Amino acid sequence: MAYLRYRATAKVLCGECQKLKEQKRRFDTKCRDCKWLRYENVNNLLTFRDLLNNKFPNWVFFNVFRYVKGQDGERLASYQKGKNEPTSKEV
């Protein structure tokens, strides 16, 4: 049986941008020190969110794309930490 498979990209803030966010100030969205993470095989959005919370507590948002081999695929959803985190394992 085939299962749903997604591709996800997540934005993780650097220390300086994280300090600005904690002070509720604007931070540079194009900061070169912040990291972009790309995961090719995401099956469950809830466990992916937990992985980000444990390994990268400074994550801000992640986008979910339809997995198409060799292509970027279409964006299905976008989630923000603390605002609209995923509530189910599928989009």
C-alpha positions, 0 to 999 in steps of 0.5 A: 500500500502506498503512503503519503510522502512529502518534501519539507523545508524549514527555516532555523534562526541563528542566535542573533535573529533569535534574540531579536525574535524574543524581543518581539523585534523584526529580524532579517528574513534573508540573514546568511547565518540562518539555516534552511533545512530540506527533508526529502521524505516526510511521512508524518507532520506531527513527528516532523514537528517534534523532530524540529522542536527537539533538534532545532528549537529555533525553527520559525516555519516550515513549508510542505510540498508534494513529493515528486521525484526529480522535481520541487512539487507544489506547495501544499501548506506552510506552518509557523511555530506557535501559531498554526502548527500541524494538528494532523499527520497529513495535510 
